[in-house]
Amino acid sequence: MPYIYHTDEERREMLDAIGLESEDQLFTQIPEAFRLTEPLAIGTGLSEYETVQHFQEIASRNNPAGGMTSFLGGGIYDHIVPSVIKHLAGRSEFYTAYTPYQAEVSQGTLQVIFEYQSLISRLTGLPVANASMYDGATAFAEAALMAAKVTRRSRIVHSTNINPRFVGVLKTYATAQDLQLIAIPHSDSGDIDRDSLLAELGDEVAAVLVQTPNYFGVLEAPWKIREAITNVGALLVVAVDPCSLSIFRSPGDYGADIAVGEGQILGNDMSFGGPLLGFMACKQKFVRSLPGRLVSETTDVDGKRAFTLTLQTREQHIRREKATSNICTNQGLLALKSTVYMALLGETGFHELGKICHARAHELASMIEASPGYSLRFDGPYFREFVVRCPVDATTVISEARKVGILAGIPLSKFYGSNAKNDLLVAVTEKRTTQDFEAFGSVLKNVS
């Protein structure tokens, strides 16, 4: 942004206007101990070319994830983002668009959101999907809040193998909404302990929250607990990895009431861990309790196909006491990129993506299990992510792998304490090759 410094005359005019003698008088409220007594140690001015060179030199010290072989996961994954996605999303009519309050001048943006909702609905197998949420974590917490309002109950049951970021946001919501959270331990296989879950079910439970694949990468079987949940009048909320839905059962197929998830993998880069893209879908009967906004298809005065904001359940649009949430963005640009991505791959391409991720994850897991001292932490089925039990502290493996340009994964001790200090969460996408696996295997052999 261009900046032209004020002249002495302009500064004098401004000081006269506010009745001050000098600029120093502007800072009299700041104790002298905290004021500069001499000029900052800033070098002499640089030309534009010299400034660019200076910052390029600073930037060259970075070692970005995009320049390394990434096995990071935990909700954000290193997938291929076709160039056409950035090309279309970068068009000015999309790139500069804001919330489409005026339908008559926002038909393109509204259509994109409508198509996005349609694709998420098809993906989850549920009839209604809203415009996008902030991220998967807020979508998860909003789903719990929605279930509490629908059932008029206050107990939320969730498993301990759900993404810790999701649970962290849920706890924040629960504090403000007076919700009681009940954490259910996981089994030795890595999935939710069903006996412990059944023991907690009762008339005060608003919802049971399950993630599949869960944070350990293990696939849950929500259909095995759905009937017990329904029998006590609670809702089944499922957090899903959209990529897994390319080859596994959809939430709608096994009777989930609400489905949420993180949509970063749908055509969006890892960036620096964000921005992210949450999605939410539900059964038709809960549509008026859905947070955010809905875009629907209609016809204009000439009978032509058109799109408009239909249901807007946030306080900016309706009376505050009637609002379901203060979620106030549709993350439009990220939703656009996800829409282009899903349309580009199509059903066949998306199915192939899931098959490739699944196959390559199992290829790497087999290679790791053949390494002396290494094993899989859980024996439950997994999709493209799994936990490795290392013979040493997982952070040691991560440190050594980074030296050769490999991001080995996430140390579970970060979230699960010293009992998990040897556990490493590893994720595989379609970008990873057999050569990548062999390089990873070499690191493991040297750290044992």
Secondary structure, DSSP 8 states (H G I E B T S, - for coil): -------HHHHHHHHHHHT-S-GGGGGTTS-GGGS-SS---------HHHHHHHHHHHHTT---GGGSEE---TT-------HHHHHHHTSHHHHT------GGG-HHHHHHHHHHHHHHHHHHT-SEE-S-BS-HHHHHHHHHHHHHHHHT--EEEEETTS-HHHHHHHHHHHHHHT-EEEEE-B-TTSSB-HHHHHHH--TTEEEEEEEES-TTSB---THHHHHHHHHTT-EEEEEE-TTGGGTS--GGGGT-SEEEEE-TTTT---BTTBS--EEEEE-GGGGGG--SEEEEEEE-TTS-EEEEEEEE-BTTTS-GGG-SB------HHHHHHHHHHHHHHHHHHHHHHHHHHHHHHHHHHHHHHTSTT-EES--S-BSSEEEEE-SS-HHHHHHHHHHTTEE--EETHHHH-GGGTTEEEEE--TT--HHHHHHHHHHHHH--
